[in-house]
Every structure is written in C-alpha cells, then in structure tokens.
C-alpha cells in the first residue's frame, strides 16, 4: 500500500500517552508528484493548520489524535525537504511539511479537503524562491482555512451540484450553472453504479446530507461526495439492494442528471460486412468518427470530433458492455473485426441524439473501465483473463519462479454449505496506491491477483464477491458495508507494499489481522510462503479500517514490495501473479475446510 507508515526515526519528538477516547492517526503519505498529503485517522478529526516562516514550513495539528507509534520523518528531494510526524502533546498529533532554505509557499493556494471526517487531503502549490512574500517569525504564523469539501465561488459556466431528488422514474441530480459533463459506470455485478460529474463542485452544505432512498427503485443507499481532484469531480454512488437492475444516466433538459433503472436490450453482435453509417450533420451534435481496436488489441478506441459525455456499464442479461455517447451522431466507417479479435461490437443510433455501442467480450477476455486519454477519445481497456496482455510494466528479465504453479486441480474442495468470500482489491481509480520500480502500480497488480483469486474460488464451489471489478475508486466504508450486506463468511483485502525507493533490499510478504482473523491470517500466509517462496515478513496485528470494521474473520495481505528489487520483478510477471493468486485461494480453501 502506498502509505508512509509510522516507523522509528531519530527525531527528538517523544510519544505521550493520549486519552483513551482519542482518535489514532492510521496512516499518512505524501505524493511528491502531485504535492499532495493524504491523512487518515480511525475517528473524526478537524485539522488546524498554519504556515510559519523563517524557516518556511506548513504545520498541521490533529487535535484529539494520538500517534500510537514513534515519530517519523520522510526525506524528500526538491524544494520540499521533508515531512515529519510526531506527538506534539498528550492530545495532538503534528505533521510538519518542511521547505528547503530559500523556498516558500503562497498560503492562498494551500487547499484542504475533507473527503470524510477521518480522511483529509492537503494540496500544496509548487514552492517558489523566497523574496516576494512577507516573512512571519515564530511563534506567529498565517492561519489557513480548513474546510470539509467546501467549494469556491463559481462562475456562471461552472457546474454546481445542489442535491439529489427522488422521482417517480428514478433519481434527479439537480445542478446549476453549466451543462454537466458526465461519466457513468455500473459494476459487472450490477450492485454499484457510479456517476462522475466532471468539473462540478458541491453546493455549500450539500455534501453533509446524504439523500434518503427509502429502498425505492431497489436502491439501498446513495452517496454524494466531492473528490479531491483538480479539476473538481462530484461523485454520486448508487448501492443496490440487488444486482438485477441496469441503470442509465442522461443529462436532463431541465437542469441536472437523470438516473433511471432499465435500458434497451442489446442488438445481436454479428455483421456480414463493414457498416457505413451516416446521418445528416447537425451542428448541435458531436460526431462519432470511428470505433476500432488499438494497442495490439488491448483497447477499443472511440474517436469523436469534440469532447462528449458518456455513460457505460454491464447489461446483466446479455453479459455485454455498453457505452452511450450523449448528444452525438454516427459518422464514418466502422470496421468489421475478425474471429480472432478479443471482442465483437456493434454501434447504432439509439435515438435522435444518442449513440450506443455494445461490446461483447470473447471467452478469456475481461473488459476494464472507460477512460478519456484526450478530449476526443474514449478508450475501453481490454485484457486477457490469464493476464497474458497485462498492462503492467514488466521486467524484461523476471526472476524464475521458485515454486510450482498451482492450478484449480491442486485446490481443495469446500462442502456444499453456503460460503461467501469478499475479495477486496485495494485502491483504484485516481488512487493508484503504491508506485514502485519501473512505474508498476499497486492498484493494477492487486486487481489482477484479486480477479484470479475470485475465479479460483468460484471453480471450487465458493461464492466470491469483489469490492471492485475495474479501475474504480471506492472508499473504505463501502468495502466493509458490501461484506456485511452479502453476509460474507470471510473478508480478504489484497494490497502491495512500499517503502522508500532507496531501499530495494526490502522485500517479502506481510499478512495483517485485527481481531478474529488471526487463524485465517496464519493459514493464508503459510500458503503464500509455500506456493511462492517469497520472503517471510511475518503475520502482524494492525488497526486497518477494513479489519476493525468487519464482523467476519478478515485479513489484509501485502503481496510484496513494489519498491523491492526482488518483489517488483516478480509482481511484474503475469505468471508470478497467477502463482500468488493460486496460493491465496488455496489458503482460503484450507481455512474453510478446517472450519
């Protein structure tokens, strides 16, 4: 996981005992590429911050929070010299962002965002050479505004999300200002639908009140929050009582975005030849100019003549993936794909101003998430189930596999009793997790391993439920809530570890539990060591949110260090990830057999 965990250091800041009811700093990390600090506690906290000069440093206090471990310092290169964390007093944890001599920050550009009461981000502007700003010496400093997802003043063209209203046909996300630009996704399981409104901010007070669904339209819960991104994105998440309903999103002429259940059935995905499509050109509509495979068949690319809004998701009946492009018309030539292509697809004019593309993956092909690599391109990621076309950056000379590769035939069977295992692939979406040697990303590694673990469990008669099935961003609480909602037998969270890039010598497997997951942790940990020959960094107890908040036996697996020379080379190898997945699945099945 991409966290700077609280390790011993030589700072002369000593840990003092805090009150029993104090929150605890769970983790923090600083992303130097984005100048962004992430803070997570196990309880609500209201940060207090000030910028102090001579020397320049940003001081962030977390009242009512204990550190629970020795102080630490993370040295950095560039204008930011280090980030330090220590226990300031009995009741306050302090984080200090230290700048190098001669550099300063514009305090007006320091942005605090509260994702939730226990999750905060701090965006820092690029440091500049000192000389133009007034210096303030200690003990005084410039107090900074800390607001929970507070929007800035909006121009007439910007989009502001006001509220979500229940309607007879679904839900209406009421907006003001500019026309919403939307991206809509529904998970393969159908139980989660996510609407992202690009460039939109929440109206004052809107983020603190989550709309009540009362179970209407089969929706258990709606969540509305501001993502800590630039440009801003407002996310609306629907969590379903069941997975039998296909949802759609469309921009409403009355202002806002309409979310409604139901959708058109896909056409038969066959063609006798290339399709020439054409419509009278309309100035108000974008033109879908081409749809074709790219990057050696790992992407389906949709090219338009201008930026468009789109929605996408899975049709549960046909198992086809759909992409709806709003305010658009078909124009140009759509090629026919041969039998060896990873997908078949068709496109049609669904109505006067909507193009729908239906994508049917062939056997052994997985469909990922739609991304927008440029304003006029949409890219649907495709990958082999066996990870033969994995997007991870591989080592050209991976280490030989130290142990045998396990397959389904080597895995024990489980009795016919109902068993549900939730497989939680860490991070995702805008949160890549740890980024290691050769740029490998934790979110991609663990999603690939999680897919394979779930598939192996299903083959052995165990129902596997994944918290995310694509490159989507999911908070911690919904992951735990999903496990409770499906009455899971076990919860297994899969991550990859990281430490400073200057420590490639640190490698190995760590397995964490909090309360009732100790036996599960020991069995899976032993299975991974036996199946992969990885270095043993022991089974440990920790207060991770997903472990503390889960009622069933739960573990968090660190499958290796992306910053480690040995582990990064192995994790970049699809064969090793399959070996890791089989070892995890075997550990889960052995544990279930013993119960």
N, C-alpha and C positions, 0 to 999 in steps of 0.2 A: 504494500500500500504506500502511496506517496505521502507519507507523514514524516515529519521530523520528530521522532519520539524522544521523550524526555530522558536523555542519557546523562551520566555524570560528566561534570566538567570542572575546570579549575576556577570558576567564578567564585568570588567571596560573598555570595548571597546565600544565606542559610535558610533551610526549610523550617518553618514554625508551625506548630500544631494549630489546625483550624477548628472551627466549631463543627460539631457532628453533623449539623444540617447543611453545611456549606456545599456548594456545587464543586465539582472537580474538573480541572482542565484535562479533557480526554486526549486532545491532540492539537497540533498546530503544524502548519507547513507554510513555507514562503516560496512562491513560484517566481523565480528571478526573471523568467522570460516575459511575464506579464506584470511584474512589480505588484503582485497581489499576495496578501497574507490571509490564510484561512484559519479560523479559530473554531473549535468545537468543544463544548462542555457537556456534562451529563445532567445539567439543570439550567434553568433560565438565568441569564445574566445581562446586565446593562453596562456595556463598556464605557469608560471615561477616558478621554484622550486629550493630549496636548502636545504641541510642537515646541521644543526647547532648543535654544541656540547656544553657541559657544561651549562645547561643540554642538552641532545640529543633530538632534535625534527625536524620533517620534516615540512618545511614552504612552502606552495603552494599559490602563488598570482595569482589572476584572474584579469588582467588589463582590464579596461573599463567595469567593472561589479559592480553593486550595490547589496547590500544585501536586502534592502527593508523591513527589519524587525529587531527586536532586536538581539543582538549577542546571541550565544548559545554554550553550552558545553555538550558533551556526555561522561560521565564517563564510563570507561571500566575496566575489570579485566584482570590480566595477565601483561605481560611486557609493553603493550601499555596502558598508564594511561588514556588518554582522547583524544578526537578530538574536537577542538574548532573552531568556525567560527565567524568572526567579520568583520566590515568595517574598513580597515586599513587606507585609506584616501578617499578623495572625489571620486576617480576613481578606487579603488582597493578593492576587497573582499579578505580576507586572511583566509586560512584554515591551522590550526596547528595540527599536529599529535604529541602528547607529549608522550615520553617514560618515564618509571619509572627510578628512580636513579639506576645506576649500569648497565643499559642496553644500547645497541647501535645497529645500523644497518650497513650493508655493502652497501654503496651507489651505488656500481656497480650492485646490484641486485634489486634496485628500478626500476620498469617498468611502464612507462607512455604509455597509448594507447589512441589515438583519434578515437572513433567509428564514430563520425561526428564532425563538428566544434563546436557543442554545447553539446556533450556527451563525457566524458572522464572517464577512469578508472586508478587507481593507485594501482599496486600490490606491497606490501611490503614483504620483506623477513622476516623470523622468527627472532625476536630480539635475540641477544646473550649477554652474560655478557661482560662488557667492560674490556679493558685491553690489547687488541691486536691491536687496531686501534688508529691512531693519532688523538688527540683532536684538534679542532679548536674552538677558543672562538669567541664570537660576537665582532664586527659586521660582521666579515667574516664568510664564510661557504663554503661548497662544492657544486658547481652548478651541477645540474642533467640534463641529456639530456631528453627533452620532444619532442617526435616525434609522428606524426599522423600515427598510424598503420605502423610504419617503421619496416621492417623485419631485423633480424640479419643475420650474414653471414651463408650461407647454406652449408651443406656438400653435397657430391655427391649423397647420398641416400635420402636426403630430397626433398620434392616436392615444387616447386615454381610455382605459377600461374602467367603467363605472360600477357595474355589478353583473350578477348572473341571475336571470329570472326564469322561473318555471313556467312553461307554456303548455298548451294542450297537445302540441306536436313534438315537444322535447324541451330544450332549454335555449334561451337567448342570452348571449354575452353582449350586454349593452355597451357601446363605445361612443365616444365623441371625438371630434377632430377629423383627421384624415381617414381615408378608406383603409380598412385593416388589410394587412398582408399576412396570410395565414399558412401554416403548415399543420397538417393533421395526420396523426398516426394511430392505428389500433393494433394492439399486440396480436401475435399469432393465436394465442389462447383466447383472445376476444374479451378478456376480463378488464383490460385497462385501455382507455383511449386518451390521447394527449393532443391538445390544441395549443400550438405556439403562435402568438400574435407578435410578429416581428416589429420592432421599433415602437412598441407600446409600453406605457407605464400605467401603474395602478393609480386611480384617483385617491386623494387623501382619505384614509380610513377604510378603503375597500379591502385592503389586504388583511385586516384584522377580523373580518367577519366572513366565515365560510358559509355559502348558501346551503340551506336545508333541502334535501331532495324528497324526504318522506317516502323513500322507496319507489317514487314514480318512475315509469319507463324502465324499470329494472335497474336503476342506478342506486347504489348503496351510499355513495359519497361523492361530493365534488370538492376539489381543492383549487384555490386560486392563489397564485403567488408570483412575485417578481423575481426573475432570475438575475443573478449578479453578473450581467453581461454588458458589453458595450459594443454596438448599440443595444438598448434595452429590449428585453423579451418578457412578455407576460404569458405565463403558462396556466392553462386550465386543464385539470386532470379529472376524468370520469372513472370511477371504480365501480364495476358492475357486480350485481348480485349473482349473475350467471354469465356464461360466455356465449349465449345463443343469439345475441343481437348484434347486427352490423350497424355501426353508426356512420353518419355523414356530417360534414361541416360545409357551410356555404356562407358567403358574405351576404347579409341582408340589405335590401334596398332602403329599409327604414333606419338603418344605422346599427351596426353590430354584426355578430356572427351567430347564425342559427345552427344548433346541434340537434339532429333528429335521428331516431332509430329507423332502420330499414334501408334498403338500397336495391338498385336494379340487379337482376341476375346477369352473370357474365355471358357473353356470346360463346359459341363453340370456337376454340382456339385453333382453327385449321384454315389454310388458304391453298388455293390452287396456283397462285402466282402473285407477283408484286401488286400491291394496291396503290393505285394512283388516286389521290384524294384531292379534292378542290372545292372551294366554296367561293362565292362572291366575296371579294375582300371588303372587310368592314373596318373602318378606321378606329372604332372603339375596341376591337378585339385583337389580342395577340395572335400570332400565327405559330402553330406547332410545325416547324420546318422539317424536322427529321427525327427518327427514332431508330437507334442502331446499337449494336454491341461495340464495346471498345475495351482497350487494355487487356487484350488476349482473352476476351470473354468474361472478364471479372466485373464489368459494369454494363448496364443498359442505360444509354445516354439519350435524353430528350432535349432537343435544341429548339429554342423559341427565338423570336425576333425582339423580344423585350422581357423584362422581369415579370413573372407571373406568380399568382397564388396557387397553391396546390394542396390537396389532401390525399391521404393514402392509407391503406390498411388491408386486412385479410378478409376475404369472403369465406365464411365458415363452411358453407355448403359445398362449394366447388374447390376449396383449398387454393384459390387463385388470389394473387395480389393485385390490387387496383391502385391506379394513380389518376386522380381527377384534376384537370387543369382548368381553373376558372377563367372566365372572360377570354376565351380563346377559340380558334377555329383551326381545323386541319388544313394543311397546305403542303404540297411536296410529295415525295415518293417514300413509301415505307417498304423496306426490303423484306424479302422472304428469307427466313432462316432455314438452314438445312437441318437434317435429323441429328447432327452431332452438336448442335447449338445447346447451351446449357438451359435455355428457356424457349418457350414459344410465346408469342404475344399477338394481340390484335388491338387496334385503335378505332374509335368511332366517335362521331359527333353525338353525344348523349342528348343534348338539347341545343337550343339556338346559340348558346354561348359557353358550352362546357364540352371539353374533350375528355374521354375516359380511355385509359389504357389498361388492358387486362393482361397480366403476366402469369404464365403457368410454368413453374419450375419443373424441370425433368428430374427423374429419380437421381438421388445423390447430390442435388443442388439445393443450397439454402439461400434464401433471399434476405438481405440485410435491410438497412434503413436508407431512405431517400436523403441525399444531401444536395447542396447547391454550390458546386465548385466555382461558379461565376453567375452573374445576374441572369444570363440567358441559357444556362444549362441546369438540368436536373439529372442526377446520377443515382441509379439504383444499384446497390452493391450486391454482387453475386459471389458465392463461394462454394467450394466442394465440401460435402459433409465430412469427408475424410481429411479436410484441411490441405488437400494437395495444392490448392490455389490460395493458400492463406495469405492475407495481406500483410502479415508481419514481416519485418525486415529480418532476413535470415543471415546467419553466419555462413560464409562460403565454405568454411571447413568445420562443421559442427563436430562435437566430441562424439565418439562412438557410444552407442547405448550400452550401459553397464550391465543391464539385466534383461531377462526375456520380456517380450511384449505380450501383455495379457489380452485375451480376447473374451468374447461372451462365453465361449465354451469353458473357460477356466473359472468363471464366476459362479458362486453358489446360488442355488435357487432359494426363494423365500416362500413360506407357506402361503396358502390362499387367503389368509386373513388380510383385511384392508390395511395397507401401508401406504402412506403418502410422505414423500421426502421433498422438501423445498430446497432447490439448488439456487443459491444466491450468487450471481456473478457480480463482483464488486465494481463500483464506479460506473462510467458510461457517459455518452453524450459529451457535453462540454467539460466534464471532469475525466481526464484520461487516467487518473491515478498516477502511479509512479512511471516515470520515463527514464529508461536506462541506456545501456550501451547500444550503439547503432540506432538509437531512437525508438527501440521497442517500447510499446505502451502496455501498461498493466491491463487496461480495460479490454484490449483485443485478446491478450493471452488468456485471461480468465474466462472470457465469453466462449472462446473456442473449447477450453477444457470443460466448462460447465455444460455446453451442448452435448459433448461426448459422454460425460457422466450421466446426464439425464437419459440419453439414448440407451446406454448400457443397463441402467436400472429398469427402464421400461421393458427391455428384452428379457429381463429376469423376473417379470411379474410385479414390479414395484411402480406405483404411480409417481412420476416425477413432475413437479411444478417448478418452473423457472420464474424468478422475480423479474428478469428481463430477458427478452429473446432477440434483441437487436441493440444497436448502439444508441440507447436512450438513457436519459438522465433520470434517476429515481432517488428520492430521499431515503433516509434510513427507516423512518417510521412506516412508510407504506410497505417496505420489505417485510418487516415484522408483522404488520397487520395482515398481509397476504397469508403468511403461515398460520396465523390464528383463524383466518376465515375459512381455510381449507381443512382445518383441524389436522395439521401436519403431525406426523409421528416424529420426524427429525427435521432439523434446520441446519444446512451446511453452507457456509459462506466461503467463497473461494477468492483469494487475493494473491498478489505478488508483492514481495518485499522490496525495500530500497534503503540504501544508506548513501553517504557521501560518495560521489563518483570517484574520489581519490582512494577509495577502499575496495578495489576489485577483488581483494582477498577474502572478503566476507561473503560466504555462500552457505546455503543449507535450508532445511525445512523447519518451520515452526508451526505448531498447532496450539490454538488457544481455546479455552473454555472458561465459563464463569461459575456456574453452579452445578447443574445436574448433567453437564455434558462431559464430565471427566472420563468416564469409561469409553464413550464414543470417541473422544479425542485420542485416547491411547490406542484404540484399535485401528483407526484410520491412519494415525501417524506411523504405527508399525507397518501397516500395509504399504504405505508410500515408500518407506525406507527399504522394505524388502523388494518392492517392484521396480524401483528406480535406481537404487544405490546412492541416493542423494546424501549429503552430509546431514548429520543429526544436530539440530539446534533446540531440541527438547520440546516437550509438552509444557505449556505455561498457562497460568490463570491470569485473566485480564478482564477489565470492565468495559469492553466494547459494547456499544449501544445495542447491536443486534443480538448479543449474547445475554445481556442483562434483561432485555425486554421480551425475550422469547420464553414461553412457558414450557415448551418441549425441549428434550436434550438438543443442545446446539453447540456447534463448533465453528471456529474461523480458521481456515487453512491458509498459510503463507507458502506457496508452492515453490519459492525460490527468490533470489535477489536479482532483479533486472539490472542492478548495478554491479553484480558479481561476475567475474570473468568466466567462471565455470557455468553458473546458473543461466546467465544471459545467452550463452551459446546454445545450451540445451533447450531453453524455453523458446528460442527462435526456430527450433527444429520441429516441424509438424509431427514427426514420428515420436519424439520425446513427449510432446503434449498428449498424444494418444496414450502413451505408456503411463503418464501421470494420471490421466482420466480413468484408465482401467484400474489403477492402483487405488484411487479414491473410491471408485464404485465397489471394488472388492471389499475394502474396509467397511463401507456402509452395510453391505450384504452380510458380512461376517458378524457384525454387531447385531443386525436384525435376527440372524439365526440364533444367536445366543440369548435372545430375549423371549 
